[in-house]
């Protein structure tokens, strides 16, 4: 039975690193990255509320369609509003939500130091300090209420996190 797992958390919490680690363990899974979708849909992103709405709804629709074709899907996306993740839960059977818990301080440190961003835009938190809309800085990030799995990425490695996710989806 195909499944969809949405890996969510603040920018810098480890979403992309962990999503790629899960993909390594489940190579036939389809990895959907909000940053890559955003590059295509909005090549000059402004990160407005309306723009986020379009991108995340497109992401949910794409995940649903790929799932319906019988493929496992890994979603790598902050999705700062719970309603987008709830929409996926409502319309996609075998949906799992994984919350990467990490303090904003550690996220800022990681994001500022990362070399391989897996396609994520750089300098997110610096831009947020200058007024750009950044979840956790000046745009709310609504933590999941009942995720299937919460992982404290300050306490375990990306490889350990990926193993937990693989165990969850292969249940």
Beta strands, then each sheet from edge to edge (+ up, - down):
strand 1: 4-9
strand 2: 30-33
strand 3: 73-76
strand 4: 95-101
strand 5: 149-152
sheet 1: 2+ 3+ 1+ 4+ 5+
end
